[in-house]
Amino acid sequence: MFGIAIFGVLFIAAVICVLLLTSYCGRDNTPIRLPEAPTTTVSPSVTQPDIQDRVEITRDNVQAVISTLSRPDVYRRDVVVETFWEGGRAVYNIGINVANGITSLRITPPNGIEKRIIVTEDTLYIWYRGDSVPFVGPIGSSGDGYRTADEWQMIATYEDILELNINDIIEADYVEFGGEECVYVDSRSPLLGYTRKCFVSVNLGLVTGAEEYDETGGIVYFMAAEESTVGEVDPGAFILPDGHAVITV
């Protein structure tokens, strides 16, 4: 009787093993291919598709999306920059012309004395309204330290966004700003505790707006492009006070 019982147990175990093996082999073990994430290519000269046709933007991929943008080679625009402090503010009106890698700026500060700056690859020109001779020197020779053309404009750039640590990006999305469809990025500065909101036009490839707030939530900086034209500049913007043209456009 003991031998019969042992045989019965072994027989049942064998049947269970066969059933499990048959069930496993009958499954479809073909690997599942997940759909690839959509990609986007943005050209500043081509109107982009509707937002719903674009890749969804998150804080994790916004830098990759912005890296597909490029600035136009030739453009002009006017921007307003405001800086704020306790009890006051300053407003700067800036006319910008860019062609052949050369940037010309016409800056009107709060005191109304117009300042002109032309920045080439290696030369800096600075003069004020009424001057007959400009200051001319290599980049970084103005006494204010080395500054890029963007820094002379006092504007935020999307290159700043690309250099952010992803952990400092708070949120990102598509929004409308100044009549332009923009990529919106909200980030924080780990050093100062400030937060900055940037709006990058998907059609122009340019930052069309920016806002910066201190750790208490008070605004300290505001920038907005009032008008932008791609493909043309003001030829007079590249003429020095002595009549010499830095470039001919």
Buried (B, 14 or more C-beta within 10 A) or exposed (E): EEEEEEEEEEEEEEEEEEEEEEEEEEEEEEEEEEEEEEEBEBBBEEEBEEBEEBBEBEBEBBBBBBEBBEBBEBBBBBBBBBBBEEEEEEEBBBBBBBBBEBBBBBBBBEEEEBBBBBBBEEBBBBBEEEBEEBBEEEBEBBEEEEBEBBEBBBBBBBEBBEEBEEEEBEEBBBBEBBEBBBBBBBBBBEEEEBBBBBBBBBBBBBBBBBBBBBEEEEEBBBBBBEEBBBEEBBEEBBBBBEEEEBBEB
